[in-house]
Amino acid sequence: MISQNSNYILGRYKIISSLSMVKPKKKVVKRSWKERLFSFPWHPFQKTKVVTYNVPDETVLKMDDKIICHPTIYEKILEIYNQNKEM
């Protein structure tokens, strides 16, 4: 597991991984009867709700000699680099 802000120098680029590189994703979920009847504010006829959660952003930001990305993309970059280095 990679820490929140990992740094690695790849050639002339410094790769920085950041957990803040996420994007929100929405999903519609059915509400249970218990939730519909006993929630506050009371909306028993509303059958669904929208749940928002964060997923890793696949974009890579390049600024001069720095590359900023999410840790999962960071691992993919290092894996591809190590495969090419062995060849």
DSSP file (Angstrom, degrees, kcal/mol; ACC not computed):
  #  RESIDUE AA STRUCTURE BP1 BP2  ACC     N-H-->O    O-->H-N    N-H-->O    O-->H-N    TCO  KAPPA ALPHA  PHI   PSI    X-CA   Y-CA   Z-CA
    1    1 A M              0   0    0      0, 0.0     2,-0.3     0, 0.0     0, 0.0   0.000 360.0 360.0 360.0 137.4    0.0    0.0    0.0
    2    2 A I        -     0   0    0      1,-0.1     4,-0.0     2,-0.1    70,-0.0  -0.707 360.0-117.1 -93.3 140.7    1.3    3.4   -0.9
    3    3 A S        -     0   0    0     -2,-0.3     3,-0.4     2,-0.1    -1,-0.1  -0.100  38.1 -91.5 -68.4 175.3    1.2    6.2    1.6
    4    4 A Q  S    S+     0   0    0      1,-0.3     2,-0.5    14,-0.1    15,-0.5   0.912 117.1  23.9 -59.2 -47.9   -0.9    9.4    1.0
    5    5 A N  S    S+     0   0    0     13,-0.2     2,-0.4    14,-0.1    -1,-0.3  -0.857  77.5 173.6-124.3  96.5    1.8   11.4   -0.7
    6    6 A S  E     -A   17   0A   0     -2,-0.5    11,-2.2    11,-0.5     2,-0.4  -0.798  13.5-157.0-102.4 145.1    4.5    9.2   -2.3
    7    7 A N  E     +A   16   0A   0     -2,-0.4     2,-0.3     9,-0.2     9,-0.2  -0.946  14.9 170.2-121.6 143.3    7.3   10.6   -4.4
    8    8 A Y  E     -A   15   0A   0      7,-1.6     7,-3.5    -2,-0.4     2,-0.6  -0.973  27.6-135.0-151.0 135.3    9.4    8.7   -7.0
    9    9 A I  E     -A   14   0A   0     -2,-0.3     2,-0.6     5,-0.2     5,-0.2  -0.842  22.2-177.5 -97.9 121.2   11.8   10.1   -9.5
   10   10 A L  E >   -A   13   0A   0      3,-3.4     3,-2.3    -2,-0.6     2,-0.4  -0.924  62.5 -53.9-121.5 102.9   11.3    8.5  -13.0
   11   11 A G  T 3  S-     0   0    0     -2,-0.6    -2,-0.0     1,-0.3     0, 0.0  -0.532 122.1 -21.9  65.0-120.2   13.9    9.8  -15.5
   12   12 A R  T 3  S+     0   0    0     -2,-0.4     2,-0.4    -3,-0.1    -1,-0.3   0.390 123.5  91.0-100.9   3.0   13.6   13.5  -15.3
   13   13 A Y  E <   -A   10   0A   0     -3,-2.3    -3,-3.4    53,-0.0     2,-0.6  -0.786  64.7-145.9-102.7 142.4   10.1   13.5  -13.8
   14   14 A K  E     -Ab   9  66A   0     51,-2.8    53,-2.6    -2,-0.4     2,-0.5  -0.934  18.6-150.1-103.0 116.6    9.1   13.5  -10.2
   15   15 A I  E     -Ab   8  67A   0     -7,-3.5    -7,-1.6    -2,-0.6     2,-0.5  -0.779  12.9-170.8 -93.0 125.4    5.9   11.4   -9.8
   16   16 A I  E     -Ab   7  68A   0     51,-3.7    53,-2.2    -2,-0.5     2,-0.4  -0.967   7.1-155.8-117.8 124.1    3.7   12.6   -6.9
   17   17 A S  E     -Ab   6  69A   0    -11,-2.2   -11,-0.5    -2,-0.5     2,-0.4  -0.840  13.4-176.9-101.2 139.1    0.7   10.5   -5.8
   18   18 A S    >   -     0   0    0     51,-2.4     3,-1.4    -2,-0.4   -13,-0.2  -0.997  29.1-147.8-138.7 131.1   -2.1   12.2   -4.0
   19   19 A L  T 3  S+     0   0    0    -15,-0.5    51,-0.1    -2,-0.4    -1,-0.1   0.619  94.8  74.1 -71.0 -11.7   -5.3   10.7   -2.5
   20   20 A S  T 3   +     0   0    0      1,-0.2     2,-1.8   -16,-0.1    -1,-0.3   0.521  68.2  97.1 -79.6  -3.5   -7.1   13.9   -3.3
   21   21 A M    <   +     0   0    0     -3,-1.4    36,-2.2    48,-0.1     2,-0.3  -0.545  60.0 121.0 -84.7  74.0   -7.2   13.0   -7.0
   22   22 A V  E     -D   56   0B   0     -2,-1.8    32,-0.1    34,-0.3    -2,-0.0  -0.887  49.3-147.7-130.6 161.5  -10.7   11.5   -7.0
   23   23 A K  E     -D   55   0B   0     32,-2.5    32,-2.4    -2,-0.3     2,-0.1  -0.986  26.5-110.6-130.1 145.1  -13.9   12.2   -8.8
   24   24 A P  E     -D   54   0B   0      0, 0.0     2,-0.4     0, 0.0    30,-0.2  -0.443  29.0-167.4 -75.2 145.6  -17.4   11.8   -7.4
   25   25 A K  E     -D   53   0B   0     28,-2.9    28,-2.5    -2,-0.1     2,-0.3  -0.999   8.7-146.1-132.8 136.1  -19.7    9.1   -8.8
   26   26 A K  E     -D   52   0B   0     -2,-0.4     2,-0.4    26,-0.2    26,-0.2  -0.797  13.8-176.0-106.6 145.1  -23.4    8.9   -8.1
   27   27 A K  E     -D   51   0B   0     24,-2.2    24,-3.2    -2,-0.3     2,-0.5  -1.000  22.3-132.8-139.3 136.2  -25.5    5.7   -7.8
   28   28 A V  E     -D   50   0B   0     -2,-0.4     2,-0.4    22,-0.2    22,-0.2  -0.787  29.3-174.8 -91.7 128.1  -29.2    5.3   -7.3
   29   29 A V  E     -D   49   0B   0     20,-3.0    20,-2.5    -2,-0.5     2,-0.2  -0.950  26.0-115.4-126.7 141.6  -30.1    2.9   -4.5
   30   30 A K  E     -D   48   0B   0     -2,-0.4     2,-0.4    18,-0.2    18,-0.3  -0.515  29.8-130.6 -73.2 142.7  -33.5    1.6   -3.4
   31   31 A R        -     0   0    0     16,-3.0     2,-0.1    -2,-0.2    -1,-0.0  -0.754  19.9-123.4 -93.3 140.5  -34.6    2.6    0.1
   32   32 A S     >  -     0   0    0     -2,-0.4     4,-2.4     1,-0.1     5,-0.2  -0.335  23.6-110.8 -75.7 163.1  -35.8    0.0    2.5
   33   33 A W  H  > S+     0   0    0      1,-0.2     4,-2.4     2,-0.2     5,-0.3   0.894 118.9  54.0 -62.1 -39.3  -39.3    0.2    4.1
   34   34 A K  H  > S+     0   0    0      1,-0.2     4,-2.5     2,-0.2    -1,-0.2   0.933 110.6  45.6 -60.8 -45.4  -37.7    0.8    7.5
   35   35 A E  H  > S+     0   0    0      1,-0.2     4,-0.7     2,-0.2    -1,-0.2   0.886 112.9  51.1 -66.1 -37.9  -35.7    3.7    6.1
   36   36 A R  H  < S+     0   0    0     -4,-2.4     7,-0.4     1,-0.2    -2,-0.2   0.871 117.6  37.9 -67.5 -36.7  -38.7    5.1    4.3
   37   37 A L  H  < S+     0   0    0     -4,-2.4    -2,-0.2    -5,-0.2    -1,-0.2   0.840 123.6  36.1 -84.6 -34.6  -40.9    5.0    7.4
   38   38 A F  H  < S+     0   0    0     -4,-2.5     2,-0.2    -5,-0.3    -1,-0.2   0.181  89.0 108.6-111.2  18.2  -38.5    6.0   10.2
   39   39 A S     <  -     0   0    0     -4,-0.7     4,-0.1    -3,-0.2    -4,-0.0  -0.580  67.8-104.5 -92.7 159.3  -36.3    8.6    8.5
   40   40 A F  S    S+     0   0    0     -2,-0.2     2,-0.1     2,-0.1    -2,-0.0  -0.996 106.2  39.0-125.6 127.9  -36.3   12.3    9.2
   41   41 A P  S    S-     0   0    0      0, 0.0     2,-0.6     0, 0.0    -1,-0.1   0.539 105.2-122.2 -69.1 151.7  -37.5   14.3    7.3
   42   42 A W        +     0   0    0     -2,-0.1    -2,-0.1     1,-0.1    -5,-0.1  -0.552  48.4 154.0 -78.5 114.0  -40.3   11.9    6.6
   43   43 A H    >   +     0   0    0     -2,-0.6     3,-1.1    -7,-0.4    -1,-0.1  -0.655   4.4 165.4-134.6  76.9  -40.6   11.0    2.9
   44   44 A P  T 3  S+     0   0    0      0, 0.0    -8,-0.1     0, 0.0    -7,-0.1   0.697  73.2  55.9 -71.5 -17.6  -42.3    7.5    2.8
   45   45 A F  T 3  S+     0   0    0     -9,-0.1     2,-0.8     2,-0.0    -9,-0.0   0.487  79.4  99.1 -95.2  -2.3  -43.2    7.7   -0.9
   46   46 A Q    <   -     0   0    0     -3,-1.1    -3,-0.1     1,-0.2   -15,-0.1  -0.768  51.7-175.7 -85.0 111.6  -39.6    8.4   -2.1
   47   47 A K        +     0   0    0     -2,-0.8   -16,-3.0   -17,-0.1     2,-0.3   0.733  59.0  37.6 -85.6 -24.0  -38.4    4.9   -3.2
   48   48 A T  E     -D   30   0B   0    -18,-0.3     2,-0.3   -20,-0.0   -18,-0.2  -0.832  58.4-162.7-127.0 163.4  -34.8    5.7   -4.1
   49   49 A K  E     -D   29   0B   0    -20,-2.5   -20,-3.0    -2,-0.3     2,-0.6  -0.960  23.9-118.9-139.1 159.4  -32.0    7.8   -3.0
   50   50 A V  E     -D   28   0B   0     -2,-0.3     2,-0.5   -22,-0.2   -22,-0.2  -0.885  24.0-163.0-103.8 123.4  -28.8    9.0   -4.6
   51   51 A V  E     -D   27   0B   0    -24,-3.2   -24,-2.2    -2,-0.6     2,-0.5  -0.909   4.7-156.8-106.8 130.0  -25.5    7.8   -2.9
   52   52 A T  E     +D   26   0B   0     -2,-0.5     2,-0.3   -26,-0.2   -26,-0.2  -0.912  19.0 165.1-109.1 130.8  -22.3    9.7   -3.8
   53   53 A Y  E     -D   25   0B   0    -28,-2.5   -28,-2.9    -2,-0.5     2,-0.4  -0.935  33.6-109.3-138.8 163.2  -18.9    8.1   -3.4
   54   54 A N  E     -D   24   0B   0     -2,-0.3   -32,-0.0   -30,-0.2    -2,-0.0  -0.761  27.0-173.6-100.4 138.0  -15.4    8.8   -4.7
   55   55 A V  E     -D   23   0B   0    -32,-2.4   -32,-2.5    -2,-0.4     2,-0.1  -0.902  40.2 -85.9-122.1 154.2  -13.5    6.8   -7.3
   56   56 A P  E     -D   22   0B   0      0, 0.0     2,-0.4     0, 0.0   -34,-0.3  -0.351  41.6-125.8 -61.1 135.9   -9.9    7.3   -8.4
   57   57 A D        -     0   0    0    -36,-2.2    13,-0.5     1,-0.1    16,-0.2  -0.702  11.9-154.2 -83.1 131.2   -9.5    9.9  -11.1
   58   58 A E        +     0   0    0     -2,-0.4     2,-0.2    11,-0.1    -1,-0.1   0.424  60.1 107.7 -89.3   2.2   -7.6    8.5  -14.1
   59   59 A T        -     0   0    0    -38,-0.0     2,-0.5    10,-0.0    11,-0.4  -0.501  57.6-149.2 -79.1 151.1   -6.3   11.9  -15.2
   60   60 A V        -     0   0    0     -2,-0.2     2,-0.5     9,-0.1     9,-0.2  -0.985   5.9-146.9-121.5 126.3   -2.6   12.7  -14.8
   61   61 A L  E     -C   68   0A   0      7,-2.6     7,-3.0    -2,-0.5     2,-0.5  -0.814  11.6-164.7 -95.1 129.0   -1.5   16.3  -14.2
   62   62 A K  E     +C   67   0A   0     -2,-0.5     2,-0.5     5,-0.2     5,-0.2  -0.961  11.5 173.6-117.7 121.3    1.9   17.3  -15.7
   63   63 A M  E >   -C   66   0A   0      3,-2.7     3,-2.6    -2,-0.5     2,-0.4  -0.947  62.0 -63.5-129.3 110.2    3.5   20.4  -14.5
   64   64 A D  T 3  S-     0   0    0     -2,-0.5     0, 0.0     1,-0.3     0, 0.0  -0.331 123.5  -9.6  51.7-106.7    7.0   21.1  -15.7
   65   65 A D  T 3  S+     0   0    0     -2,-0.4   -51,-2.8   -52,-0.1     2,-0.4   0.128 121.2  89.0-107.1  20.4    9.0   18.2  -14.2
   66   66 A K  E <   -bC  14  63A   0     -3,-2.6    -3,-2.7   -53,-0.2     2,-0.4  -0.936  53.0-164.3-121.2 142.0    6.3   16.9  -11.9
   67   67 A I  E     -bC  15  62A   0    -53,-2.6   -51,-3.7    -2,-0.4     2,-0.5  -0.995   9.8-165.0-122.1 125.4    3.5   14.4  -12.6
   68   68 A I  E     +bC  16  61A   0     -7,-3.0    -7,-2.6    -2,-0.4     2,-0.3  -0.944  23.2 143.4-115.2 129.2    0.6   14.2  -10.1
   69   69 A C  E     -b   17   0A   0    -53,-2.2   -51,-2.4    -2,-0.5   -48,-0.1  -0.941  51.4 -80.8-153.6 171.7   -1.8   11.3  -10.0
   70   70 A H     >  -     0   0    0    -13,-0.5     4,-2.4   -11,-0.4     3,-0.5  -0.457  48.1-109.6 -74.5 152.2   -3.9    9.0   -7.8
   71   71 A P  H  > S+     0   0    0      0, 0.0     4,-2.2     0, 0.0     5,-0.1   0.805 117.9  55.3 -57.1 -31.8   -2.0    6.2   -6.0
   72   72 A T  H  > S+     0   0    0      2,-0.2     4,-1.6     1,-0.2     5,-0.1   0.907 111.5  43.7 -68.1 -38.9   -3.6    3.5   -8.2
   73   73 A I  H  > S+     0   0    0     -3,-0.5     4,-2.5     2,-0.2    -1,-0.2   0.863 110.2  57.7 -69.7 -35.8   -2.4    5.2  -11.3
   74   74 A Y  H  X S+     0   0    0     -4,-2.4     4,-2.3     1,-0.2    -2,-0.2   0.920 106.1  48.4 -57.7 -46.4    0.9    5.7   -9.6
   75   75 A E  H  X S+     0   0    0     -4,-2.2     4,-2.3     1,-0.2    -1,-0.2   0.883 110.6  51.2 -63.8 -38.9    1.2    1.9   -9.2
   76   76 A K  H  X S+     0   0    0     -4,-1.6     4,-2.5     2,-0.2     5,-0.2   0.901 109.2  50.5 -64.9 -41.1    0.3    1.3  -12.8
   77   77 A I  H  X S+     0   0    0     -4,-2.5     4,-2.5     1,-0.2    -2,-0.2   0.933 112.6  46.0 -62.2 -46.0    2.9    3.8  -14.0
   78   78 A L  H  X S+     0   0    0     -4,-2.3     4,-2.6     2,-0.2    -2,-0.2   0.879 111.7  52.3 -65.3 -37.4    5.6    2.1  -11.9
   79   79 A E  H  X S+     0   0    0     -4,-2.3     4,-1.9     2,-0.2    -2,-0.2   0.928 112.2  44.7 -64.1 -45.2    4.5   -1.3  -13.0
   80   80 A I  H  X S+     0   0    0     -4,-2.5     4,-2.3     2,-0.2    -2,-0.2   0.900 113.7  51.1 -65.5 -40.8    4.8   -0.3  -16.7
   81   81 A Y  H  X S+     0   0    0     -4,-2.5     4,-2.0    -5,-0.2    -2,-0.2   0.918 110.5  48.0 -62.7 -43.9    8.1    1.4  -16.1
   82   82 A N  H  X S+     0   0    0     -4,-2.6     4,-1.5     2,-0.2    -1,-0.2   0.851 110.9  51.6 -68.0 -33.7    9.6   -1.7  -14.4
   83   83 A Q  H  X S+     0   0    0     -4,-1.9     4,-0.9     1,-0.2    -1,-0.2   0.922 113.2  44.4 -66.3 -43.3    8.3   -4.0  -17.2
   84   84 A N  H  < S+     0   0    0     -4,-2.3    -2,-0.2     1,-0.2    -1,-0.2   0.814 109.4  57.2 -70.7 -29.6    9.9   -1.7  -19.8
   85   85 A K  H  < S+     0   0    0     -4,-2.0    -1,-0.2     1,-0.2    -2,-0.2   0.846 103.4  53.6 -69.0 -34.0   13.1   -1.4  -17.8
   86   86 A E  H  <        0   0    0     -4,-1.5    -1,-0.2     1,-0.2    -2,-0.2   0.771 360.0 360.0 -72.3 -25.8   13.6   -5.2  -17.7
   87   87 A M     <        0   0    0     -4,-0.9    -1,-0.2    -3,-0.2    -2,-0.2   0.481 360.0 360.0 -76.1 360.0   13.4   -5.5  -21.5
